[in-house]
């Protein structure tokens, strides 16, 4: 009788196959992770591009951009006071949400305002706010939508921006950039904050030469605005870093790179990777700055008409 040879694996052969599979997995994992990271970065750039195009469209209609907070356009009688993000909703194909009004709309999470690499951004996309609540907001509704992007206060300001007045050039001026949706730090004031796209109040009366600081309990300086480039420091605003009194306001210094959300300054910008941050420029383009960006270069990108020759992406 002929005995057929066994087709089963021996133990040694099985171990060899397992070892080969392990090596292949080890080789492929970095490539898979790199592909995922690249996809996340691409999505964030696309979100910023959509925001930039929305600003371009709004400016085409009104010859001015929305303000950080206020009516839009500012000259409209009885206009609705709201944030720049709210006023951009119709230009982001979110007209139905815009029609709800600022108080109802602000509780919604927006896909365009979530960066996949922003791990501070919870899956539900909202934040519970029980402090420093604006008077116009229903105190019974503590839910606010989050944003992985901040609007540059130096650009939008309290009245909106006219492209014709951007003396430094549209391609040199930041409109939006990446920033943790939720941030906190062990020490310092403010100790925590959140990028709430619907949060804002009218500016208080104060000298525009910044000869007076605002009180720390003012909602205008609260760490819950989806805002960067904000200044609350006494003394004149210098026109350039090359002067005798360089601008050292912390919130206008360069972004934080490679930092955890629990170690982040609530008023500063942050990158979602260890080496690059993305920003939407006033000409509608999306550019990046690396961890080597200097404080003067970043400040030059935030200020729209100070005549600096530096750019944050150079």
C-alpha positions as MATLAB code, in Angstrom:
seq = 'XXXXXXXXXXXXXXXXXXXXXXXXXXXXXXXXXXXXXXXXXXXXXXXXXXXXXXXXXXXXXXXXXXXXXXXXXXXXXXXXXXXXXXXXXXXXXXXXXXXXXXXXXXXXXXXXXXXXXXXXXXXXXXXXXXXXXXXXXXXXXXXXXXXXXXXXXXXXXXXXXXXXXXXXXXXXXXXXXXXXXXXXXXXXXXXXXXXXXXXXXXXXXXXXXXXXXXXXXXXXXXXXXXXXXXXXXXXXXXXXXXXXXXXXXXXXXXXXXXXXXXXXXXXXXXXXXXXXXXXXXXXXXXXXXXXXXXXXXXXXXXXXXXXXXXXXXX';
ca = [
       0.000    0.000    0.000;
       1.336    3.416   -1.016;
       1.333    6.024    1.766;
       0.639    9.587    0.620;
       3.034   12.163    2.009;
       1.472   14.544    4.538;
       0.673   18.051    3.221;
       0.486   19.615    6.708;
       2.970   22.226    7.900;
       5.590   21.172   10.328;
       6.079   23.245   13.454;
       9.315   24.665   12.097;
       7.670   25.697    8.828;
       4.810   27.335   10.704;
       7.202   29.323   12.857;
       9.101   30.468    9.763;
       5.873   31.667    8.124;
       4.847   33.533   11.279;
       8.272   35.175   11.470;
       8.054   36.280    7.827;
       4.586   37.735    8.388;
       5.873   39.607   11.442;
       8.728   41.113    9.460;
       6.367   42.177    6.671;
       3.969   43.793    9.146;
       6.849   45.641   10.826;
       7.969   46.945    7.449;
       4.474   47.983    6.356;
       3.241   49.665    9.548;
       5.374   52.825    9.218;
       4.238   53.222    5.618;
       0.593   52.778    6.605;
       0.975   55.292    9.429;
       2.711   57.753    7.130;
      -0.136   57.403    4.626;
      -2.697   58.047    7.349;
      -0.807   61.104    8.585;
      -0.577   62.443    5.042;
      -4.327   61.949    4.580;
      -5.028   63.816    7.821;
      -2.791   66.698    6.775;
      -4.468   66.849    3.382;
      -7.915   66.999    4.985;
      -6.841   69.847    7.266;
      -5.475   71.753    4.282;
      -8.762   71.200    2.445;
     -10.704   72.553    5.434;
      -8.524   75.664    5.529;
      -8.937   76.084    1.777;
     -12.726   75.986    2.167;
     -12.563   78.646    4.878;
     -10.344   80.810    2.711;
     -12.662   80.496   -0.293;
     -15.652   81.358    1.912;
     -13.945   84.587    2.962;
     -13.168   85.367   -0.690;
     -16.826   84.858   -1.637;
     -18.100   86.979    1.248;
     -15.712   89.762    0.281;
     -16.892   89.573   -3.343;
     -20.451   90.184   -2.143;
     -19.866   92.867    0.494;
     -16.390   94.270   -0.323;
     -15.400   93.508    3.251;
     -14.912   90.384    5.346;
     -16.946   89.527    8.430;
     -15.570   90.842   11.748;
     -14.418   88.631   14.592;
     -17.751   89.453   16.206;
     -20.446   91.858   15.066;
     -23.009   92.361   12.328;
     -22.176   91.687    8.694;
     -21.894   93.904    6.865;
     -21.225   96.290    9.724;
     -23.348   99.029    8.162;
     -26.479   96.866    8.028;
     -29.363   98.179   10.097;
     -30.409   95.751   12.804;
     -27.888   93.212   11.595;
     -27.309   89.984   13.471;
     -24.308   90.109   15.786;
     -22.253   86.936   15.536;
     -18.778   85.569   14.876;
     -16.841   85.437   11.632;
     -17.491   81.679   11.458;
     -21.253   82.176   11.754;
     -21.289   84.836    9.040;
     -19.346   82.499    6.733;
     -21.911   79.683    7.050;
     -23.860   80.651    3.880;
     -20.587   80.576    1.949;
     -19.800   77.111    3.333;
     -23.093   75.619    2.085;
     -24.541   75.864    5.586;
     -27.398   78.303    4.912;
     -29.930   76.228    6.865;
     -27.707   76.341    9.946;
     -27.185   80.077    9.481;
     -30.946   80.555    9.351;
     -31.254   79.179   12.893;
     -29.559   82.282   14.255;
     -26.343   82.559   16.296;
     -27.680   81.167   19.580;
     -29.132   77.981   18.098;
     -26.429   77.466   15.492;
     -23.489   77.690   17.910;
     -24.304   74.284   19.435;
     -23.613   72.425   16.192;
     -20.404   70.651   15.237;
     -19.113   71.455   11.752;
     -17.086   68.968    9.727;
     -15.137   71.749    8.036;
     -13.938   72.959   11.428;
     -12.517   69.632   12.547;
      -8.955   68.627   11.710;
      -8.455   64.835   11.795;
      -5.070   65.276   13.503;
      -6.494   67.450   16.283;
      -6.748   64.827   19.004;
      -8.054   67.419   21.472;
     -11.245   67.548   19.378;
     -13.772   65.049   20.809;
     -15.772   62.826   18.492;
     -19.016   64.667   19.244;
     -17.376   67.970   18.313;
     -18.864   70.030   21.146;
     -17.817   71.570   24.458;
     -19.796   72.222   27.645;
     -19.353   75.854   28.708;
     -20.473   76.876   32.192;
     -18.266   79.941   32.707;
     -17.796   83.301   31.015;
     -21.011   82.798   29.008;
     -22.001   85.772   26.788;
     -25.234   87.500   27.749;
     -26.745   86.893   24.298;
     -26.452   83.100   24.722;
     -29.174   81.010   26.365;
     -27.618   79.979   29.715;
     -29.689   76.785   29.716;
     -27.890   75.575   26.601;
     -24.302   74.883   27.630;
     -23.334   73.135   24.360;
     -20.964   74.937   21.985;
     -19.439   73.695   18.736;
     -15.662   73.353   18.608;
     -13.142   74.374   15.960;
      -9.650   73.113   15.146;
      -8.951   76.467   13.485;
      -8.664   79.986   14.824;
      -9.383   83.247   13.025;
      -6.654   85.865   13.032;
      -7.895   88.855   15.032;
      -5.201   91.037   13.514;
      -6.818   90.434   10.109;
     -10.575   90.342   10.776;
     -10.595   92.803   13.679;
     -13.784   94.257   15.091;
     -15.035   95.689   11.785;
     -13.937   93.192    9.152;
     -11.152   93.652    6.612;
     -11.046   95.182    3.159;
      -8.589   93.433    0.861;
      -7.580   96.804   -0.542;
      -6.240   97.772    2.884;
      -3.988   94.723    3.337;
      -0.757   96.587    2.726;
       1.502   93.608    3.397;
      -0.123   91.667    0.568;
      -2.850   89.024    0.639;
      -0.385   86.175    0.125;
       1.625   87.339    3.154;
      -1.274   87.632    5.624;
      -2.814   84.820    7.704;
      -6.594   84.503    7.994;
      -6.936   81.131    9.752;
      -4.516   78.615   11.204;
      -4.548   75.366   13.124;
      -5.116   75.457   16.876;
      -6.159   72.869   19.462;
      -9.922   72.734   19.917;
      -9.426   72.263   23.675;
      -6.290   73.250   25.582;
      -5.060   73.493   29.139;
      -1.814   73.834   31.083;
      -0.700   73.092   34.635;
       0.259   76.702   35.389;
      -0.510   80.159   34.064;
      -3.523   82.346   33.379;
      -5.655   81.418   31.555;
      -5.262   77.821   32.656;
      -7.671   76.367   30.103;
      -9.678   77.291   27.060;
     -11.556   76.068   24.016;
     -11.931   77.125   20.392;
     -15.685   77.746   20.244;
     -16.630   78.892   16.745;
     -19.787   80.671   17.909;
     -18.273   82.470   20.916;
     -17.829   86.226   20.973;
     -18.962   89.594   22.333;
     -18.801   93.182   21.182;
     -15.509   94.959   21.902;
     -15.455   97.131   25.014;
     -14.584  100.796   24.982;
     -10.885  101.306   25.423;
      -8.122  103.438   23.947;
      -6.954  101.998   20.649;
      -3.318  102.707   21.492;
      -3.572   99.878   24.051;
      -2.622  102.227   26.865;
      -4.914  100.220   29.141;
      -5.203   96.479   29.683;
      -8.646   94.924   29.863;
      -9.651   93.252   33.155;
      -9.020   89.518   33.284;
     -12.752   88.789   33.705;
     -13.688   90.605   30.485;
     -15.432   88.273   28.030;
     -13.628   90.080   25.233;
     -10.369   88.446   26.306;
     -11.909   85.106   27.357;
      -9.992   81.972   26.253;
     -13.075   80.579   24.504;
     -12.890   82.539   21.265;
     -11.790   80.661   18.144;
      -9.182   83.369   17.751;
      -5.445   83.920   17.486;
      -3.280   86.998   17.105;
      -5.151   88.797   19.876;
      -3.459   91.565   21.845;
      -4.268   92.635   25.387;
      -1.245   94.494   26.564;
      -0.741   98.130   27.461;
       1.573  100.353   25.514;
       1.729  101.311   21.849;
       1.580   98.679   19.155;
       4.934   98.670   17.361;
       4.991   98.643   13.571;
       7.734   96.057   13.215;
      10.002   93.745   15.158;
      12.977   95.733   13.966;
      12.117   98.636   16.256;
      13.605   99.387   19.643;
      10.603   97.900   21.441;
       9.915   94.480   19.886;
       6.417   93.136   20.459;
       6.597   90.426   23.091;
       2.908   89.749   23.651;
       2.771   85.999   24.189;
      -0.278   85.460   22.002;
       1.564   86.892   19.011;
       4.594   84.660   19.402;
       5.114   81.670   17.137;
       2.916   78.562   17.510;
       3.650   75.684   19.837;
       4.948   72.585   18.030;
       4.904   68.985   19.212;
       3.065   69.772   22.438;
       0.213   67.919   24.148;
      -3.187   69.665   24.479;
      -2.785   69.438   28.267;
       0.443   71.444   28.067;
      -0.771   74.100   25.619;
      -1.227   77.842   26.056;
      -4.950   78.550   25.451;
      -4.227   81.823   23.618;
      -1.477   80.562   21.341;
      -1.686   78.560   18.138;
      -0.555   74.922   18.028;
       0.506   72.521   15.303;
      -1.076   69.081   15.151;
       2.213   67.524   14.120;
       5.668   67.918   15.584;
       7.063   69.960   12.732;
       4.475   71.822   10.622;
       1.400   74.044   11.002;
      -0.995   74.947    8.195;
      -2.614   78.312    7.600;
      -5.092   79.897    5.198;
      -3.729   83.082    3.657;
      -5.796   86.088    2.580;
      -5.321   85.272   -1.111;
      -7.103   81.940   -0.573;
      -3.966   79.812   -0.647;
      -2.976   77.328    2.052;
       0.611   77.406    3.254;
       2.663   75.844    5.993;
       5.195   77.005    8.542;
       7.726   74.714   10.144;
       8.890   74.502   13.729;
      11.825   76.694   12.748;
       9.565   79.722   12.165;
      10.706   82.738   14.184;
       8.557   84.943   16.404;
       9.071   87.974   14.125;
       8.105   86.013   11.010;
       4.922   84.649   12.585;
       3.961   88.090   13.876;
       4.575   89.487   10.387;
       2.133   86.928    8.986;
      -0.539   87.909   11.493;
      -0.312   91.683   11.042;
      -1.877   92.767    7.726;
      -0.470   96.252    7.262;
       2.687   96.755    9.278;
       5.091   96.663    6.371;
       7.192   93.670    7.477;
       9.129   91.879    4.798;
       9.172   88.556    6.643;
       6.811   85.672    5.909;
       5.970   82.775    8.251;
       6.541   80.175    5.539;
      10.025   81.339    4.632;
];
